Amino acid sequence: MEFEAVIGLEIHAELLTASKIFCGCATTFGAPPNTQVCEVCLGMPGSLPVLNKKALEFALKMALATDCRVNPESVFARKNYFYPDLPKGYQISQYELPLAEHGHLDIKVNGAARRIGITRIHMEEDAGKLIHSESRPVSFVDFNRTGVPLIEIVSEPEMRTPEEAVEYFKGLRNILLYLEICDGNMEEGSVRCDANISLRPVGQTEFGTKAELKNMNSFRFVKAALEYEIKRQRALLAAGREIVQETRLWDTAANQTVSMRGKEEAHDYRYFPDPDLVPIRIDPEWLETLRKNLPKLPEAVRISFHTDYGLPEYDAEVLSSNKTLAHHFLGTATKFPNIHPKQLSNWIMDDPISISTITPEISGNLLTLVEKGTISRNQAKEVLKEVVATGKNPEVIIKAKGLAQISDTGALETAAQEIIQAHPKEAADFRAGKTKLMGFFVGQLMKQTKGQANPQLANEIFQRLLGQ
């Protein structure tokens, strides 16, 4: 029997606010444990939460960017469960009346376009962090992260392959970065993913029993965990065994999912409206202002790169999928219109890591020097590495290393004539049709000029002299 996977993702994104969602504590990552806490985020008796308007604004931007319908009224609820990193014994989240619903994200896998529905986007607070001792059988709790504002983006179960899930995850993270509402740092847990996956016979409309894969913080782990879970569930079903509904973790050392606990249902959390927080009613004028002020998003940037700048589809896709690279391209192209867009695209894609650390001005200046023939493209790459390593000005590096190319036609032609006279056999062979010897002559000239001869000009000079 053939089976197909049914995959839905729940993406948790920490919002890039200076303070927490319901109090004034800082959200800085990496502070000493339990130094960014107060009575509110620790759930002390008598303390009252107050909603952070900036967190609400950021959540609304994501809803608008994914074509969600923003509900005119939404309600915070208490999600009750007992765990050491949850000081109140409940998490403030949203349940029956979320902030936004019924959006979508378009993805492309192997050239095929898919539209993945977004069920809902709701706001909630983050929990603390457990730190396990390596020397003793104890755990410590750091509550600094408690109360950091989150949005949870819940997809429809419309993905069928791990590749689609990864592209959907990448697409959402990219939008978060373009909106500048999340730093996207997956290693620090700023963006993390839970995946629900089940299998069903091909052609069947009813869902199978699902497993939830928790807290994956890399695209590679999401893909690997889903691939493993598909194989695991397929083997169980083929053997006539039942799938147990449960929560599982991805064990990065063993490269497999492992059972964590039985999967909770909504009623297990005993949701009810939080009596300390009033319903959220969105001012339509404010919402419209946010909509009008949204930045150009990845898909619009991709189209612009292809239609306005004439970049190939591949280049446009690569550049638009990384906000830093996209902004670098736009900044350089705007300030240096003399640089051909394709040359600029190649320059960025050749070394995206280095490019992401420099300014468009540096890229523009280096490429302009290449266009003028002052330095070669390879020399420009060498200078780029030095700029990244030292922070020095490119012109200073070029002068110190003696990298400026010799583009004096007269001087190069004199040297070329001397080389031809010194190698009559090779010159005769070239004129007889052995054109590969051009590399030999140019190499001799480069050796004589210590690599500073303009290679394009050198080729032209030898072609002219040897053609006589």
C-alpha positions in Angstrom: 0.0 0.0 0.0 1.2 3.5 -0.9 1.1 6.2 1.8 1.3 9.9 1.6 2.5 12.2 4.4 0.3 14.9 5.8 2.4 17.7 7.4 1.5 20.8 9.3 4.0 23.2 11.0 3.7 25.4 14.0 6.3 28.2 13.8 7.2 30.1 17.0 8.9 33.4 16.5 10.2 35.7 19.2 9.3 39.3 18.5 12.1 41.8 18.4 10.8 44.2 21.1 13.0 45.8 23.7 10.7 44.7 26.6 8.5 41.7 27.3 5.0 41.2 26.3 3.3 42.0 29.6 5.9 43.9 31.6 8.9 46.2 31.2 11.7 43.6 31.7 14.4 43.6 29.0 14.5 40.8 26.4 18.3 40.9 25.8 19.6 37.5 24.9 22.5 36.1 27.0 22.1 38.1 30.2 23.1 36.4 33.5 20.3 34.0 34.6 17.3 35.6 36.3 18.5 39.2 36.0 15.7 40.2 33.6 12.6 39.3 35.7 10.0 41.1 37.8 6.8 40.4 39.7 4.7 40.2 36.6 6.7 37.7 34.5 7.4 35.6 37.6 3.6 35.5 38.3 3.8 37.0 41.8 0.4 37.4 43.6 -1.3 40.7 42.9 0.8 41.5 39.8 -1.1 42.5 36.7 0.0 42.2 33.1 -0.2 45.1 30.6 0.0 44.3 26.8 3.1 45.6 24.9 1.7 47.7 22.0 4.9 47.2 19.9 4.5 43.4 20.2 0.9 43.7 19.0 2.1 45.9 16.1 4.7 43.4 15.1 2.2 40.5 15.2 -0.2 42.5 13.0 2.5 43.1 10.5 3.1 39.4 10.1 -0.6 38.8 9.8 -0.9 41.4 7.0 2.2 40.1 5.2 0.7 36.6 5.0 -2.7 37.8 3.9 -4.4 36.7 7.1 -7.8 38.1 8.1 -7.2 40.2 11.3 -10.0 39.6 13.7 -11.7 42.8 15.0 -11.5 41.3 18.5 -9.2 38.7 19.9 -8.8 37.4 23.5 -5.9 36.2 25.6 -6.4 32.8 27.3 -4.7 30.9 30.0 -3.1 27.6 28.8 -2.7 25.6 32.0 0.1 23.1 32.5 2.7 22.5 35.2 6.3 22.6 34.2 9.3 24.0 36.1 10.0 26.8 33.5 6.4 28.1 33.8 6.3 30.2 37.0 2.6 31.0 36.9 1.5 27.4 36.3 -0.1 28.7 33.0 1.0 30.4 29.8 -0.8 33.4 28.5 -1.7 32.6 24.9 -4.7 32.8 22.6 -7.1 30.0 21.8 -10.7 30.4 20.5 -10.3 34.0 19.4 -6.8 34.4 17.9 -5.4 37.6 16.5 -5.6 36.5 12.8 -6.7 33.6 10.7 -7.0 32.2 7.1 -3.8 33.4 5.5 -1.4 31.7 3.1 2.2 31.5 1.9 3.2 30.6 -1.6 6.2 28.3 -2.0 8.1 26.7 -4.9 9.7 23.2 -4.7 11.5 21.7 -7.7 9.9 24.4 -9.9 6.3 23.5 -8.8 4.4 26.3 -7.0 2.2 25.4 -4.0 0.0 27.6 -1.8 0.1 26.6 1.9 -2.8 27.8 4.0 -2.1 29.5 7.4 -4.8 28.5 9.9 -4.0 31.2 12.5 -1.5 33.6 14.0 -1.8 34.2 17.7 0.3 35.9 20.3 1.6 34.4 23.5 4.4 34.6 26.0 7.5 32.4 26.0 8.4 30.1 28.9 11.7 30.0 30.8 14.7 27.8 30.1 15.8 24.7 31.9 19.6 24.2 32.3 20.6 20.6 33.2 23.7 20.0 35.3 26.3 17.7 33.8 27.8 16.8 37.2 24.7 16.4 39.3 21.2 15.1 38.8 19.6 18.5 39.1 18.2 21.2 36.7 18.3 24.9 37.0 15.7 27.4 35.7 16.5 30.7 34.0 13.4 32.9 33.9 14.9 35.6 31.7 13.1 34.3 28.7 9.8 34.1 30.5 7.4 36.6 29.1 9.3 37.3 25.9 6.7 38.0 23.2 6.0 35.2 20.7 3.8 34.7 17.7 2.8 31.2 16.8 2.0 30.7 13.1 0.0 27.5 12.5 -0.3 26.1 9.0 -3.0 24.0 7.5 -1.9 20.3 7.1 -1.3 20.8 3.4 2.4 19.9 3.0 3.2 16.5 1.6 7.0 16.3 1.7 9.8 17.3 4.0 11.1 19.6 1.2 7.8 21.5 1.1 7.9 21.9 4.9 11.4 23.3 4.7 10.6 25.8 2.0 7.5 26.9 3.9 9.6 27.4 7.1 12.3 29.3 5.1 9.7 31.5 3.5 8.1 32.5 6.8 11.5 33.2 8.4 12.4 35.3 5.4 9.3 37.4 5.8 10.0 37.9 9.5 13.4 39.2 8.6 12.1 41.5 5.9 9.6 42.9 8.4 12.4 43.4 11.0 10.1 42.0 13.7 12.3 39.0 14.6 16.1 38.5 14.4 15.6 35.0 12.9 18.4 33.5 15.0 17.6 29.8 15.1 20.6 28.8 17.2 19.4 31.1 20.0 15.8 29.9 19.6 14.4 33.1 18.2 12.6 31.0 15.6 11.7 27.3 16.2 9.4 24.8 14.7 7.0 22.1 15.8 5.8 19.7 13.1 2.7 17.5 13.1 3.0 14.5 10.8 0.8 11.6 9.9 0.5 9.1 7.1 -2.5 7.9 5.2 -3.1 5.7 2.2 -2.9 7.6 -1.1 -6.4 8.6 -2.1 -7.8 8.6 1.4 -9.2 11.9 2.7 -9.3 11.2 6.4 -6.2 12.0 8.4 -4.1 9.3 10.1 -2.9 9.4 13.7 -0.3 12.1 14.0 3.0 12.6 16.0 4.2 16.0 17.0 7.9 16.7 16.6 8.9 19.4 19.1 11.3 22.4 19.1 13.5 22.0 16.0 15.7 25.0 15.4 17.2 24.4 12.0 16.0 23.6 8.5 18.3 20.6 8.4 16.8 19.1 11.5 13.2 19.7 10.3 14.0 17.9 7.0 15.8 15.0 8.7 13.2 14.6 11.5 10.3 14.5 9.0 12.2 12.0 6.7 12.9 9.7 9.7 9.3 10.0 11.0 7.8 9.1 7.5 10.0 6.0 7.4 9.1 5.0 11.0 5.4 5.4 10.5 5.4 3.7 7.1 7.2 0.7 8.6 4.6 0.5 11.5 1.6 0.7 9.1 3.1 -1.8 6.7 3.4 -4.2 9.6 -0.2 -3.7 10.5 0.6 -1.8 13.7 -1.1 1.3 15.0 0.5 4.8 15.2 0.5 6.2 18.8 -0.5 9.8 19.1 2.5 11.3 21.0 5.0 14.1 21.2 8.5 13.2 20.0 11.9 14.8 20.0 14.6 14.9 17.3 17.7 13.3 18.8 20.5 15.0 16.8 23.1 12.5 18.1 21.2 9.4 17.1 19.6 10.9 14.1 16.1 9.7 15.1 13.0 10.8 16.8 12.3 9.6 20.3 9.1 9.4 22.3 8.8 12.3 24.8 5.2 12.0 26.1 1.6 11.3 25.1 0.2 14.1 22.9 -2.0 16.5 24.8 -5.4 17.6 23.4 -6.8 21.1 23.8 -9.0 20.1 26.7 -6.0 18.9 28.6 -4.9 22.6 28.9 -8.2 23.8 30.3 -8.1 27.0 28.3 -10.2 29.9 29.6 -10.1 33.7 29.0 -7.5 35.5 31.1 -9.4 37.6 33.6 -6.5 40.1 33.9 -6.4 41.1 30.3 -9.1 42.9 28.3 -10.0 41.8 24.8 -7.9 43.3 22.0 -9.9 45.5 19.6 -8.0 46.7 16.6 -8.5 50.2 15.3 -9.2 49.9 11.6 -7.3 53.1 10.8 -4.2 51.9 12.6 -4.4 48.5 10.8 -4.7 50.3 7.4 -1.6 52.5 8.3 0.4 49.4 9.1 -0.7 47.8 5.8 0.3 50.8 3.8 3.7 51.0 5.5 4.7 47.3 5.0 8.1 47.0 3.3 8.5 45.3 0.0 8.4 41.6 0.8 10.5 38.7 -0.6 8.2 37.7 -3.5 7.8 41.3 -4.6 11.6 41.8 -4.4 12.2 38.6 -6.4 9.9 39.8 -9.2 11.5 43.3 -9.2 15.0 41.7 -9.5 13.8 39.7 -12.5 11.7 42.3 -14.3 13.4 45.7 -13.3 17.0 44.6 -13.2 16.9 41.8 -15.8 18.4 39.2 -13.5 17.9 35.5 -14.3 15.2 33.7 -12.3 17.8 31.8 -10.3 19.7 34.9 -9.3 16.5 36.7 -8.4 15.4 33.8 -6.2 18.8 33.5 -4.4 19.1 37.2 -3.7 15.5 37.8 -2.6 15.7 34.8 -0.2 18.2 36.6 2.0 17.2 40.1 3.2 20.8 41.2 3.8 21.9 40.2 0.3 18.8 41.7 -1.3 19.4 45.0 0.4 23.1 44.9 -0.5 22.2 44.4 -4.2 19.6 47.2 -4.1 21.9 49.6 -2.2 24.8 49.0 -4.6 22.7 49.1 -7.8 21.1 52.4 -6.7 24.4 54.1 -5.8 26.4 52.6 -8.7 24.1 52.5 -11.8 27.2 52.0 -14.0 27.6 48.5 -12.7 25.8 45.8 -14.7 23.2 44.1 -12.5 24.3 40.6 -13.6 27.9 41.4 -12.7 26.7 42.7 -9.3 24.6 39.6 -8.8 27.6 37.3 -9.6 29.8 39.3 -7.2 27.3 38.9 -4.3 26.6 35.2 -4.9 30.3 34.3 -5.2 30.9 35.1 -1.6 27.7 35.9 0.2 29.2 35.5 3.7 31.8 38.2 3.1 29.4 40.4 1.2 27.0 40.4 4.1 29.6 42.1 6.3 30.5 45.0 4.1 28.7 48.1 2.8 27.3 48.6 -0.7 29.8 51.4 -1.1 32.7 49.0 -0.8 31.2 46.6 -3.3 30.4 49.4 -5.7 34.0 50.8 -5.4 35.6 47.4 -6.0 33.4 46.6 -9.0 34.0 50.0 -10.4 37.8 49.4 -10.2 37.2 46.1 -12.0 35.2 47.8 -14.7 38.0 50.4 -15.2 40.6 47.7 -15.4 42.4 48.9 -12.3 42.2 45.5 -10.7 41.1 42.1 -12.0 38.0 40.3 -10.6 40.2 37.8 -8.8 42.2 40.7 -7.3 38.9 42.3 -6.2 38.0 39.1 -4.3 41.5 39.1 -2.7 40.9 42.7 -1.6 37.4 41.8 -0.3 38.8 39.2 2.0 41.4 41.7 3.3 38.7 44.3 3.9 36.6 41.8 5.9 39.6 40.6 7.9 41.1 44.1 8.7 38.4 46.7 8.0 40.9 48.7 5.9 39.9 50.8 3.0 40.1 48.9 -0.4 42.3 51.6 -2.0 44.8 51.3 0.9 44.9 47.5 0.5 45.4 47.8 -3.3 48.2 50.2 -2.9 49.9 48.3 -0.1 49.8 45.0 -2.0 50.7 46.6 -5.3 47.6 45.1 -6.9 46.8 47.8 -9.4 46.8 46.4 -12.9 49.0 47.8 -15.6 46.7 49.0 -18.3 49.2 51.2 -20.2 48.8 49.9 -23.8 52.2 51.2 -24.9 54.2 49.6 -22.1 52.4 46.3 -22.4 52.8 46.2 -26.2 56.6 46.8 -25.8 56.8 43.9 -23.3 54.7 41.7 -25.5 56.9 42.3 -28.6 60.0 41.3 -26.5 58.3 38.1 -25.4 57.3 37.2 -29.0 60.9 37.8 -30.2 62.2 35.6 -27.4 59.9 32.7 -28.3 59.9 32.5 -32.2 58.9 28.8 -32.2 55.8 29.4 -30.1 55.0 32.4 -32.2 55.2 30.4 -35.4 53.1 27.6 -33.9 50.4 30.0 -32.8 50.2 31.6 -36.3 50.0 28.0 -37.7 46.8 27.4 -35.7 47.9 26.4 -32.2 45.8 29.1 -30.5 46.0 27.5 -27.1 49.5 29.0 -26.9 47.8 32.3 -26.1 47.8 31.2 -22.5 51.6 30.7 -22.7 52.2 34.3 -24.0 49.8 35.9 -21.5 51.4 33.9 -18.8 54.9 35.2 -19.7 53.6 38.7 -19.7 52.0 38.2 -16.3 55.2 36.8 -15.0 57.2 39.7 -16.3 54.8 42.3 -14.8 54.5 40.3 -11.5 50.8 39.6 -12.2 49.8 43.2 -12.7 49.2 43.2 -16.4 45.5 43.7 -17.4 44.8 40.2 -18.7 42.1 41.3 -21.1 44.3 43.9 -22.6 47.2 41.4 -22.7 45.0 39.0 -24.8 44.0 41.8 -27.2 47.7 42.9 -27.7 49.0 39.4 -28.4 46.1 38.6 -30.7 46.9 41.7 -32.7 50.7 41.2 -32.7 50.6 37.5 -33.5 48.0 38.0 -36.1 50.4 40.0 -38.2 
